[in-house]
């Protein structure tokens, strides 16, 4: 697989629903699974500030309901400015 093909496969993987992505990860080879875990980590970190905190703390950071509102505000601001 060429690097360009690899990038294309990863780009397509990112568009799949999470349940389908989990299924692919479970069936993947150890090498591919490691790559997909990195992709999943990046997807989570790109999702919201709360998701970023959860990833960076290894899941120890728990998202409180009031922080969901703050996350939503940051996401809406990023969408409005075209930052994401």
C-alpha positions in Angstrom: 0.0 0.0 0.0 1.4 3.4 -1.0 1.5 6.3 1.5 -1.2 8.0 -0.6 -3.5 4.8 -0.4 -2.8 4.7 3.4 -3.9 8.3 3.8 -7.0 7.6 1.7 -8.0 4.6 3.8 -7.5 6.5 7.1 -9.5 9.5 5.7 -12.4 7.1 4.9 -12.1 5.4 8.2 -12.6 8.7 10.0 -16.0 9.2 8.2 -17.4 5.9 9.4 -19.8 5.7 12.4 -18.1 4.9 15.7 -19.7 1.4 15.9 -18.3 0.5 12.5 -14.9 1.9 13.4 -14.8 -0.2 16.6 -15.6 -3.3 14.6 -12.7 -2.6 12.2 -10.3 -2.0 15.1 -11.2 -5.3 16.7 -10.5 -7.2 13.4 -7.4 -5.3 12.5 -3.8 -6.6 12.7 -1.8 -5.4 15.7 0.1 -2.9 13.5 -3.0 -1.5 11.9 -4.8 -1.5 15.3 -2.0 0.7 16.8 -2.4 3.2 13.9 -6.2 3.2 14.3 -5.9 3.8 18.0 -3.8 6.9 17.3 -6.5 8.0 14.8 -9.3 7.5 17.4 -7.3 9.4 20.0 -7.0 12.3 17.6 -10.7 12.2 16.7 -11.5 12.4 20.4 -9.2 15.3 21.0 -10.6 17.1 18.0 -14.2 16.6 19.3 -14.3 19.1 22.1 -12.3 20.5 25.0 -13.9 18.0 27.4 -13.0 15.1 25.1 -9.5 16.5 24.9 -9.2 16.5 28.7 -10.5 12.9 28.9 -7.9 11.7 26.4 -5.0 13.6 28.0 -5.9 12.3 31.5 -6.3 8.7 30.3 -10.1 8.8 31.1 -9.7 10.1 34.6 -11.3 13.5 33.7 -15.1 13.1 33.9 -17.2 15.5 32.0 -19.7 17.2 34.3 -23.0 18.3 32.7 -22.3 22.0 33.0 -19.0 21.5 31.2 -21.0 20.1 28.2 -22.5 23.6 27.9 -19.1 25.2 27.8 -17.9 22.6 25.3 -20.9 23.3 23.1 -20.1 27.1 23.3 -16.5 26.5 22.2 -17.5 24.2 19.4 -20.1 26.7 18.2 -17.5 29.5 18.2 -15.1 27.4 16.3 -17.8 26.5 13.7 -18.7 30.2 13.4 -15.1 31.3 12.7 -14.3 28.4 10.5 -11.5 27.2 12.8 -12.4 23.6 12.6 
